[in-house]
Amino acid sequence: MLKIKKIFQPGTSVQEAENFFFTHKEAHKIAHANWSNFPYKPDVSFKIGHSGTEIYLQFQVKEKYIRAKYKHDNDPVWTDSCVEFFFSPVPDGTYYNIEFNCIGTTLIGFGKGKQDRRRADIEVTSKIERNSSLGNDTIESSEGDFSWTLTLVIPVAAFHKHEITNLSGLAAKGNFYKCGDEVKEAHYLSWKPISFERPNFHVPEFFGELVFE
């Protein structure tokens, strides 16, 4: 179980959140390489908190390969250097897949399974504030020693299929991921382990508990 602390005031900006996270020590590893034929493990962690009306999330990544081909929201960001947050706020069988490439391009899907996804409108994805240490210009596939952070402010309005007014006291489920389908070494890492025959993040039965204090 992950307890998500109320450590921000409503309306805290993404820049203020980034400054806070750089001094905040509590981080959680995304380190389960669940499929033996994809052994590459970048060093990935996340920090998280909330304000009651926003989730504040920062991914910290160190990896050998980097790519950011896509710049428009709802493009296939999972093929780039990508981090993801899957979130099921209520036990109704649905969840949101919220995905970001390393320059902050965002995709939001909603539904009950991998084949039942409906993309959010751009007016919804645009509500998420993002700040990448890499900027927001596209990046060609590169090899080296890369270190980057992505800081996010996700308002409750992003969970557009539910009427959530206050995160405090919410008992939800979710998982956090790092992937890159088309980088030089494809990889699929998760915060909570996944027992499935092939790479697949759309498996809510393996989500962990998220409790908002």
Stockholm file with secondary structure:
# STOCKHOLM 1.0

chainA/1-213         MLKIKKIFQPGTSVQEAENFFFTHKEAHKIAHANWSNFPYKPDVSFKIGHSGTEIYLQFQVKEKYIRAKYKHDNDPVWTDSCVEFFFSPVPDGTYYNIEFNCIGTTLIGFGKGKQDRRRADIEVTSKIERNSSLGNDTIESSEGDFSWTLTLVIPVAAFHKHEITNLSGLAAKGNFYKCGDEVKEAHYLSWKPISFERPNFHVPEFFGELVFE
#=GR chainA/1-213 SS CEEECBCSCTTCCHHHHHHHHHHCCCCEECCEECCTTCCCCCEEEEEEEECSSEEEEEEEEEEEEEEECCCSTTSCGGGSSEEEEEEECSSSSCEEEEEEETTCCEEEEEEEETTEEEECCHHHHTTSEEEETTCSSCEEEEEEEEEEEEEEEEEGGGSTTSCCCCCTTCEEEEEEEEECTTSSSCCEEESSCCCCSSCCSCCGGGCEEEEEC
#=GC SS_cons         CEEECBCSCTTCCHHHHHHHHHHCCCCEECCEECCTTCCCCCEEEEEEEECSSEEEEEEEEEEEEEEECCCSTTSCGGGSSEEEEEEECSSSSCEEEEEEETTCCEEEEEEEETTEEEECCHHHHTTSEEEETTCSSCEEEEEEEEEEEEEEEEEGGGSTTSCCCCCTTCEEEEEEEEECTTSSSCCEEESSCCCCSSCCSCCGGGCEEEEEC
//
